[in-house]
Amino acid sequence: MKLLILSVGKPKNPLFKFQVEEYYRRVSGAISCDWQIVPDFSGKKPEAGSIAGEGSGLLRKLNDRDSFVLLDEAGETMTSVRFSEWLFGKLRIVPGRLVLAVGGPFGVSLPVRERAEMKISLSKMTLPHEMCLLLLFEQLYRAVTIERGGRYHH
């Protein structure tokens, strides 16, 4: 049972950075979880070039046995309880890693979208990718506490 979180870039906003790192610490202390960062090219290349470069970086992190899920505003929405059930159900059956990815500020490339087995939405609203990463880690922590019967989710 292995969970991998991929993100394009690290949070630059100190408030997001602190909270992301705190929730990552909590999640990885409870389940086998790794967080890997792909370089953010948004400030270095035109939009199309940054999407392509970041997409290549995301795809290089995957292997054939991975179950790849993309965080996307057009994806499936779930309650926190349903997300917990889905997450732990998936972790029990995937042959490799369960990989959840947060793209960069301009989104992700078509090859990344095509590789994704599923898309999950944290909100129908467009959110900054740093905020998406924070919301993802908070929901992962919430999912862990739901699975274990903890009091965090009420």
C-alpha positions in Angstrom: 0.0 0.0 0.0 1.9 3.0 -1.3 0.7 6.6 -2.0 2.7 9.1 -4.1 1.7 12.7 -4.4 3.2 14.6 -7.4 3.1 18.3 -7.6 4.4 20.9 -10.0 6.5 23.1 -7.9 6.7 23.7 -4.2 4.3 26.1 -2.5 5.9 29.6 -2.5 3.4 31.3 -0.3 4.7 30.7 3.3 1.2 30.1 4.7 0.5 27.3 2.2 4.0 25.9 2.5 3.8 25.5 6.3 0.3 23.9 6.1 1.2 21.6 3.2 4.3 20.4 5.0 2.4 19.9 8.3 -0.4 17.8 6.7 2.2 15.8 4.7 4.0 15.0 7.9 0.8 13.9 9.5 -0.2 11.7 6.5 3.2 10.2 6.0 3.3 9.4 9.7 0.1 7.4 9.4 0.4 5.6 6.0 3.1 5.0 3.4 3.1 8.3 1.5 5.8 10.1 -0.5 5.6 13.6 -2.0 7.7 14.4 -5.1 8.0 17.7 -6.8 8.3 18.3 -10.6 9.9 21.6 -11.6 7.5 24.5 -12.3 8.4 26.1 -15.7 5.6 28.7 -15.6 7.9 31.6 -15.0 10.6 30.4 -17.5 8.6 29.4 -20.6 5.5 30.5 -22.5 2.3 28.8 -21.3 2.5 25.9 -23.9 6.1 25.2 -23.2 5.6 25.2 -19.4 2.7 22.8 -19.7 4.7 20.4 -22.0 7.8 20.5 -19.8 5.9 20.0 -16.5 3.9 17.2 -18.2 7.0 15.4 -19.2 8.3 15.7 -15.7 5.1 14.2 -14.2 5.0 11.3 -16.7 8.7 10.5 -16.0 7.8 9.8 -12.4 5.3 7.1 -13.3 5.8 3.4 -14.0 3.5 0.9 -15.7 2.1 -0.5 -12.5 1.0 2.9 -11.1 -2.6 3.9 -10.8 -2.5 7.6 -11.9 -5.2 10.0 -10.8 -5.2 13.7 -11.8 -6.6 16.5 -9.6 -8.8 18.5 -12.1 -11.7 20.9 -11.6 -13.7 18.9 -14.2 -13.1 15.6 -12.3 -15.4 13.6 -10.1 -16.4 15.2 -6.8 -16.7 13.2 -3.6 -17.6 13.8 0.1 -14.7 13.4 2.5 -16.1 10.1 3.7 -16.5 8.8 0.1 -12.9 10.0 -0.7 -11.6 8.0 2.3 -13.5 4.9 1.2 -12.2 5.3 -2.4 -8.6 6.0 -1.3 -8.3 3.0 1.0 -10.2 0.7 -1.3 -7.8 1.8 -4.1 -4.7 1.5 -2.0 -5.7 -2.1 -1.2 -6.0 -3.2 -4.8 -3.4 -1.3 -6.9 -0.5 -3.4 -8.0 1.9 -0.5 -7.8 1.5 2.9 -6.3 -1.5 5.1 -6.2 -0.3 8.4 -7.6 -2.3 11.6 -7.2 -1.0 14.6 -9.2 -1.6 18.4 -8.9 -0.5 20.2 -12.1 0.9 23.7 -12.4 -0.7 27.1 -12.7 -1.6 26.6 -16.4 -2.9 23.0 -16.0 -1.4 19.8 -17.5 -0.6 18.5 -21.0 -2.8 16.2 -23.1 -0.4 13.2 -22.5 -0.8 13.7 -18.7 -4.6 13.8 -19.1 -4.6 10.7 -21.3 -2.5 8.8 -18.8 -4.8 9.6 -15.9 -7.2 6.7 -15.1 -9.4 9.1 -13.2 -9.8 12.7 -12.4 -10.9 14.0 -9.0 -12.1 17.6 -8.3 -11.6 19.3 -5.0 -13.9 22.1 -6.2 -15.8 23.1 -9.3 -14.2 26.5 -8.8 -10.7 27.2 -10.2 -8.2 27.3 -7.4 -4.5 28.2 -7.3 -2.5 25.1 -7.6 -0.8 25.7 -4.2 -4.2 25.8 -2.6 -5.1 22.6 -4.4 -2.1 20.9 -3.0 -3.0 22.1 0.5 -6.6 20.9 0.2 -5.4 17.5 -1.2 -3.1 17.0 1.8 -5.8 18.1 4.3 -8.3 15.7 2.7 -5.7 12.9 2.8 -5.2 13.5 6.5 -9.0 13.6 7.0 -9.3 10.3 5.0 -6.7 8.7 7.3 -8.6 9.8 10.4 -11.9 8.6 9.0 -10.5 5.2 8.1 -9.1 4.9 11.7 -12.2 6.2 13.4 -10.4 9.3 14.7 -12.1 12.5 15.9 -10.7 14.9 13.4 -13.6 14.5 11.0 -16.9 15.4 12.6 
